Amino acid sequence: MDTIFKSFAILISVISTVVNSFVIVIVFQARHPRAVNILIANWSLLTCISSIGTIFYFGDGDKYIQGPWTCPFISFLRNWLANMYPLHVLAIVYESCCQLQPRSGNLLLLRTVGLCWILSGIGAAPYLFGTTFSRSGGDGEIITEKCAKVPIFNNVVLCIIVETVRALLFHLGAPAYMSFLLYKWRGKLKYIKTLKVARNPVTLEKWKRVRFIFAYTVFFIVLWVPFGLVFSWYQVFRRSSPSAEDATTNTISSTTAGTFFSCGIALFYVYILFSPVIVLWTGDTRLRQQFMTICNKNGMNHLNNGQVKTISFANSCSRVESFSITKADNIKGLFSVSCYNIEDQIIDPVQCLENRKVELLI
């Protein structure tokens, strides 16, 4: 069973690394990417680092770097990444809420991203003093070397205090603030839907994107809070009773309930790794169009009055609307078309279109 789960984790991590790397490329290939998309790209970067760490861990790569100096750093890095996850989701929710009101400028992305990384690092700093390098095995026995978790500064009470503060900040505090933002802006989201401006395609697209992020946040809170509490309790248990770790693992693995528990952890792991892709793909129509442009350079299909018109356009044009055939000889007077760039600004169709021909598929 352990071999199956290790193989599954490595396979999923490899797929996640490739997909999230592609998300980063898709976001930053745009001339002026949205602020929320930049935050999602940073989220994908975090997921890529976590996936690579998982591949390294389950591929037994840790044994090549374990040592008195590297063990504390490995523990710090893992807790650092775990702390950053809810903060990144909180930053995305906050930016989405800011889109529902007029504002003088964009969210200060560098400060927001930097703050997420710094706060997470501060929260993980105590774990530099909670991991040691242990070596077991005497004469004639196989020498086993591994990183062992111990109480922070060898003080169980201090370990409990640190984990409690961490749970309150990262596992309860961040989701609680997300809930506050959802409660504060839910009325605004409903009100915008009733306005005439909501009929504008750009406004409607933004409204749908924010609504989806709100729905995802509710689902995230429901899953993350119990996971965070269990994770914090498990951290205290492992550090206060390191000798009971192997016995507990064997007991869980040998029961049916333990199998279901492991399957649940595996599903949650898949959800964590692919969340940035789901949020970006489902919530951003224009980015999906850019994805189709990259995958298919020859054109894009548009449905109009029962006829599919295949046209080719450059990367500078993210949407084409108001399409109608007038002539069929060259680009001058060929069709009436409105082209929009990534900032929803109308641009010249001649600058937008690459191909001078239109193919009608009846």
Residue, then its C-alpha position, 0 to 999 in steps of 0.5 A: m500500500d505504501t508503494i502505491f501511495k508513493s507512486f501516486a504522489i510522485l505521478i500527481s506531483v509531476i503532472s502538477t509541476v508541469v501544469n502549474s508551470f504552464v499556468i505561470v507562462i500563460v499569465f506572464q506572456a500577457r502584456h498587462p496581466r491582471a493583478v489577480n492572475i499574478l497572484i494566482a501565478n505566484w500561487s502556482l509557483l508555490t505549488c510547483i515548489s511543493s510538488i518538487g519537494t514531494i517528488f524529492y521526498f517520496g523518491d528517497g532523495d532526502k537521504y542524499i542531503q540529510g545532515p546536521w545542517t540540512c535537517p532543520f532547513i528542510s523542516f523550515l521549508r516545509n512549514w514555510l510552504a504550508n503557512m503560505y498557502p492560506l495567505h495566498v488564497l486570502a490575497i486572491v480573495y481580497e483582490s477579487c473584492c477590490q474589483l467590486q468597487p472603484r479604486s485609485g490604483n491596483l493592489l500593490l502586488l509586490r508588497t502583498v506577495g512579499l508580505c505573504w512570504i515574509l509572514s510565512g517565514i516568520g511563522a516557520a522560523p521556530y521549526l529551525f530548532g525543532t528538527t535534529f539529525s539522528r543516527s541509529g545502529g551499532d556494530g554489525e547493524i545497518i546504520t539508519e540516518k534520518c531527520a527526527k522531529v523533537p520539541i522546539f528547544n527541547n521544551v514540550v510546553l513551548c512546542i504546544i504554544v508555538e503550534t497553537v499560535r500558528a494554528l490561530l494565525f494560519h489555519l483559523g485566522a486567515p480563513a476567518y478573515m476570508s469569511f469576513l470578506l465574503y460576508k462584507w461583499r456578498g451584498k455588493l455582488k448581488y447588487i451589481k447583478t441587478l444594475k444595467v451595467a451588469r449587461n456589459p460583457v466585460t462587467l458580466e465576465k468580471w462578476k462571474r469571475v468574482r462569484f466563482i472565487f467566492a464559491y471556491t473560497v467557501f469550499f476552501i475554508v470548509l476543508w482547510v480549517p479541519f486540516g489545519l487543526v489536525f495538522s497542528w495536533y499531529q505536529v505536537f504529537r510527533r515532536s513530543s513523542p518521537s518514539a511513538e511515530d513509527a508505531t502509530t504509522n504502522t497501526i494506522s496503515s494496518t486498519t481499514a479506517g487508516t486506508f480511508f484516511s490515507c485516501g482522504i489525504a491523497l484526494f486533499y493533496v490532489y485538490i491542493l496541487f491543482s487549485p491554482v489551475i482550477v481557479l484560473w481556468t474556470g474564472d478567467t474567460r480571456l485567459r482561456q482564449q489565450f490558451m486556445t490561441i497558444c495551442n492553435k495558432n491557425g485560428m479561433n471558431h466563432l458561432n454567429n447566426g448558425q454559421v461558424k466563421t474561422i478567423s485567425f488573430a494575433n496575440s494582441c487581440s483577446r476577444v472578437e465580437s460583433f462579427s458579420i460578413t460583408k465582402a469576401d475578397n480582402i481584409k478591407g470591408l471583409f467584415s465588421v468586427s470589434c477587437y479588444n486587447i487584454e485591457d478590454q480596449i478596442i484596437d484596430p482590427v487590421q492590427c488584430l487579425e493576422n489572416r486575410k481570409v475567412e472560412l465559412l463552415i455551414 
